[in-house]
Amino acid sequence: MEPHYSVASVTVLRNPGALLRRHLEALLQQSRPLDEVIMVDNASTDGTRELLQREYPQVTFLPLPENTGVGGGFSAGLSDAVAKKHDWVWIFDQDSTPATDALEELLAALRLDNEFRRTAGVLASLSVDSETGIPSFGSLWKDRFVRVPSHSRLASKCLVDSVISSGSLVRREVVEKVGLPRADFFMDFVDHEYNLRIRRQGYTIAVIPRSVLHHTLGKPRLVKILGSTRLWSQQPAWRHYYMSRNDTFTIWHEFSNLRAKCFLLVRLLRRAIGILLLDSQKRAKLKMMWIGFWDGVRGRLGIRLTPS
């Protein structure tokens, strides 16, 4: 007999507005029902608490006294779900909408073979950008991020080293052994650092293409920078601080070889060129990148800037 897994979802909220109902309805209408739906609220000021209490009393509401970012939010939500002994925890950003059968397809993947069931640490839905329709199959890590080969994307499960947080189904044992996502990152690269930490402990991470998640990344566009085609989305200056700092800290300190550091510098250079060519507030954003880089090298973490 196949085991019945207890599955909780954890969504991190910050002034979600109209996104909240759409996201919640997608969770509550799953063909394989969730055992608990947990909403972690990062000190929203738009009436999120009142809406949840009024329209969704069956949802667990976990308020935080201040905005801790996705790092602090996921950490708090995973900690709560694991303490309740849920077997798996499905984590989300507020701007994600899973297909009705997304959870059912993730759990079905555990039936593929006994070895995969034993080693699987994270099962990720296939994230599809709502604006462009471009799917994200995650990345491989070879002292740099490498795209997943085309032939691997055709498999029923696509083995990778890192996926985005939203839509990731995390095994409780992973959290108990590896720990929580880094709350001191606040946001950005939280997912990659956590996934690479999980992989170093020997767990498997897989994207399950039959499980689809529609995910919004602002208003991205396809651009080519230094010969690399990528999605580009304008971000506020303060966010470039965290993007630069957390990339730098992870690669500089956890993968401290020359090849990885060269990859980091090229990655930051591409971002800087993108800002110069495509963004507004160029000076402010480049300054935040520079400060973030040096804080990452020095290991100076924590919540240092927040949205105004």
N, C-alpha and C positions, 0 to 999 in steps of 0.2 A: 504493500500500500504506500502511496505517495504521502509525504508528511503534509499537514496543513500548517502553513506558515502564518504567523501573526504579522501583519504589515501595517505600519503607521506612515502617514505622509507628514512632512514638515515643510511648511511654506514660510519664508521670511518676507514680512510686509513692511513697507514704509510709504504711507500715504498712497495706497493703491488706486483709489478712486474707482472708476468704472471697471477696471481690470478685475476687481475682487470677485464680483458675482460670476463672471465668465469662468474664471479659474476654479472657483469653488464648485460650480455646477459640473464642470468636467471631472473633478475628483469624486463628487457624490454620485455620478452616473457611471462609474466604472463597472464593466461587466463582471469583474471580480472585485466585490466590494472591499473597501479598506476597513480595517478593524478600528482605526482611530484617525481622525483628521486634526492635525495640530497647526494652529496659526501662531507664529512667533511675530509679535508686533514690535517694531523698532521705534517706539515712541511716536506713532502717527498722530497727526493733528487734524485729520480730515473726517473724523467721526467713524473710523474703522471699528473701534470697540463697540459703539452703539449699534452699528449695522449688524455686526456678527451676533450680538446678544439678541437683537430683535428678529432677525431673519434666519439665523443658523445656530440655534441653541444647542444642536447636537455636536457642534465643533468645539474642540478644546482651544481655549484662548490663553496664550502665554505672553503677557505684556512685559516688556523690558523698560526700565526707567529712563533710558537714554538710547540714542541711535548708536548701535554697536556695529553697523554695517553687516554685510553678508557673513563675514567671518564670525562675528559674535553671535549673530542670529542662528546660523547653522549649528554652531557649537552648543548654544542653549537648547535648541530643538532636538538635536541628536542626543544630548545628555538626558533630556526628559524622556524621550522614547526608549532609549536603552535601559534607563532605570525601571521602566514599566515592563521590560523583558519582551518587547516586540522583536521578532526574529529578523525582520528587515525594515529599513526606514527609507522611504522614497522622498527625496528632497527637491525643493522647487524654489525658483524665483517667482515673484508675483505676476510676471508677464509671460508665463508659460501656460499652454493649454494642451494637456495630453489627450490623445485619441481615446475613445471610449474603451477600447480593448487593450490599451497600452500596458496596464499592469498585468493583465492576463497573459499577454505575450512575453513579458519579462519573466514571469514565473514559469511559463511553459518551457523557456530555454533551459531551465535547470533539469529538465527531463532528458536533455540531449545525450548525456553520458555521465557515468558515476564520477569520473575524475573531474570533470568540469563542475559538477555539483559540489564536490569536496573543496575545490580551490577557489571557486568564484567569490570574490570579495565585493565587486561592484558590477551591477548590470545597468547599462544606460540605454534609455530610449534614443532613437535616432532623432536628433534635433534638426528641425527644418525651419529655416528663417522665414518668418511670415511675410516679409517684404519681397525677398528675392527668390524664395523657393529653393535656396541652396541648402543641401543637407550637410551636417557635420558628423563625420565618422570618428572624431577624436584624433589623437596624434600618437605617434611612436616617439620614444626618446632614445637617441643615440648620441648623447652629449650635445644634442640639439633636437629641436622638434622636427619630425619627418612626417610627411603625409602618408596616410595609409594607402598601400598599393590598390589599384583598381580591382584586381582579382580577389582581394580579401573582402572587398565591399559586397561581393555577391554571395558570401557565405551566410549561413543562418545565424552565426555569431561572428563578430569581427573583433579579434583580440587586439587590444591597444594598450598604451601606457598611461593615457590621460584623456579625460572627457570633461565637458563642462558640468558644473554642479547640478544645474537644473535638469530633472529627469533621471537622476542617478539613484538607483536602488542599492543601499549600502547594508551589508550584513552586520548584525549586532556584534558578532565576534570580532569583526574588523575594528570597530570603535573601541571595544574592550582591550584589544591588543595594541593597536596603533595609536589610539588616542583620538582627540577631537581635531577638527579644522582649526587653524590658527586664528584666534580671535584678535590677536595683535596685528594682523594684516589689514583689518577693517574691511577692505574690499579689493578685488583684482588679484589674480594669481592664487587665490585661496584654493580653487579647485585643482590647479596643476600641482601645487605643493603637496596637497593632501593625497592626490592620486599617486604621485611619485613616491611618497612615503609608504603608501599601501603596497605598491609594487615591490619596493625593497624588502618588504616582509614576506614576499613570495605569493601573494594573492593575485588572482587573475582579474583583469578588468575587461569587459566585453561590451561592445555596442550590439544591440539586438535590432536589426533593421525593420523587423515586422512590428516593433513597438515604436509608434511615431509620436513626437512631441513638437507642437508648433511653438516657436520661441521668437520673441521680438528683441531686436538689437538696436532699437532706436530707428534711425533712418540711414542704413548702411548703403554704400555703393561700391562697385567693383573698380579697383584702381590697380595700376602697375607701378611698383616702387622698387628700384634697383633690380629689375628683372623678375620680381616676384608679384604675382597677381593675388590680391587679397581684398577682403571686405574692409572698407574704411568708414568709420562712424565718428563724427565730431564729438568730443568729450569736453566737459568743462576743465578749466586749468587745474583745479584742486585734484581731480581724478588722475591727471597725468603724474602727480606726485606718487600716488599709490601704485600705479602701473609700473613706473620706473623702479621705485624702492623695492617692491615685493619680488619683481623679476630678479633684480640684482641680488637681493639677500639670498633667495633660494639657490640661484645658480652659482653665486660667488662662494657661498659657505657650504652648501650641501653637495655641489658637484664642482669642487675646486680644482679642476684640471684645466690646462691651457685651451683645449679644444672647446670646452663648455664656455669658458670666459670669452673666447673669440666670438662664439655664437651670440653671447649676450651683447657684446659691443656692436655687432652687426645689427642685431634686433633693435637696439636703442637708436642706432644711426638711421635705420629705415623709418622708425617712428618719428624721429626729428625731421627727416626730409619730408615725410607726409604732412607734418604740421606746417612746414615752410611752404609747401606747394598747395595744400588743400584747406587749411584751417584759418580761422580768425584768431585774434589774441595770441599771435605767434610768440611774442616776447614773453608773456606771462606763462605760457605752456612750456616753452623751452626752459625757463627758469625753474619751474616745478619739476621737470624731468631731471635737471642737473642736481637740485637739492635732494630729490628722491634717490638718485644714483649714489650720492655720497652717504646718505643715511643708510642705504642698503649695504654698502661696503662696510660701514662701521657697526652694522647690526642695531641701528637705532630704530626700533619699531614702535608700535602703539598707535593710538588714534591722535593724529597731529593736526589734521585738517578735516573739516566736515562741510557738507553742502550749506551754502548760505541761504 
